[in-house]
Amino acid sequence: MLQLLCIGSSIHLFYLSLYSPIPLGHTVIVDSKVEKTEGRKVYATCHIRSHDDKVIHTEATALFIKLNP
C-alpha cells in the first residue's frame, strides 16, 4: 500500500528526528510500518536503532495523501 502511494500522485508530510549519528561500518536495524489508513491518508513510522537496541539513531513519522487523478 505505501509503495503504491509513493509511486502515484501524492502529497507527503514528513517529520524526522535525528538523535545520534550512525558510525561508519556499523550495523543498524530499520523498523518501518504503516500505522493506519483513513481513506486516502496513510500514516507511517520508522525507527533506526543500533543492532543491540541500546541507541535510537532516528525516528520518523510520515503522512501520505493520495491525490485524486
C-alpha positions as CSV (number, residue, x, y, z in Angstrom):
1,M,0.0,0.0,0.0
2,L,2.7,2.5,0.9
3,Q,4.7,1.8,-2.2
4,L,1.7,2.4,-4.4
5,L,1.1,5.8,-2.8
6,C,4.7,6.9,-3.3
7,I,4.7,5.9,-6.9
8,G,1.5,7.7,-7.8
9,S,0.5,11.3,-7.3
10,S,0.6,12.1,-3.7
11,I,1.3,14.7,-1.0
12,H,4.0,13.8,1.6
13,L,4.3,15.3,5.1
14,F,7.5,14.0,6.8
15,Y,8.9,14.6,10.3
16,L,12.4,13.4,11.1
17,S,14.2,13.4,14.5
18,L,17.9,12.8,14.4
19,Y,19.3,11.7,17.8
20,S,22.6,10.1,17.2
21,P,25.0,9.7,14.2
22,I,25.4,6.2,12.8
23,P,29.1,5.2,12.9
24,L,30.5,4.2,9.5
25,G,30.5,0.5,9.1
26,H,28.1,-0.3,11.9
27,T,25.0,-2.4,11.5
28,V,21.6,-0.9,12.3
29,I,18.0,-2.1,12.4
30,V,15.4,-0.2,10.4
31,D,11.8,-0.8,11.6
32,S,9.1,0.8,9.5
33,K,5.4,0.2,9.3
34,V,2.1,1.7,8.3
35,E,0.3,2.7,11.5
36,K,-3.1,3.3,10.0
37,T,-5.0,4.2,6.9
38,E,-8.0,6.6,6.7
39,G,-9.4,6.8,3.2
40,R,-6.7,8.4,1.1
41,K,-4.5,9.1,4.1
42,V,-1.7,6.7,5.1
43,Y,0.2,7.2,8.4
44,A,3.7,5.6,8.6
45,T,6.5,5.5,11.2
46,C,10.2,4.5,11.0
47,H,12.8,3.9,13.7
48,I,16.5,3.3,13.1
49,R,18.4,1.8,16.0
50,S,21.6,0.0,16.9
51,H,21.7,-3.8,16.5
52,D,21.9,-4.2,20.3
53,D,18.9,-1.9,21.0
54,K,21.0,0.5,23.1
55,V,20.8,3.5,20.8
56,I,18.0,5.0,18.8
57,H,19.5,6.9,15.9
58,T,16.5,8.3,14.1
59,E,12.7,8.3,14.4
60,A,10.4,9.5,11.6
61,T,6.7,9.8,11.0
62,A,5.0,10.5,7.7
63,L,1.6,11.2,6.3
64,F,1.0,10.3,2.7
65,I,-2.2,11.6,0.9
66,K,-3.1,10.1,-2.4
67,L,-4.4,12.7,-4.8
68,N,-7.4,12.0,-7.0
69,P,-6.4,11.5,-10.7
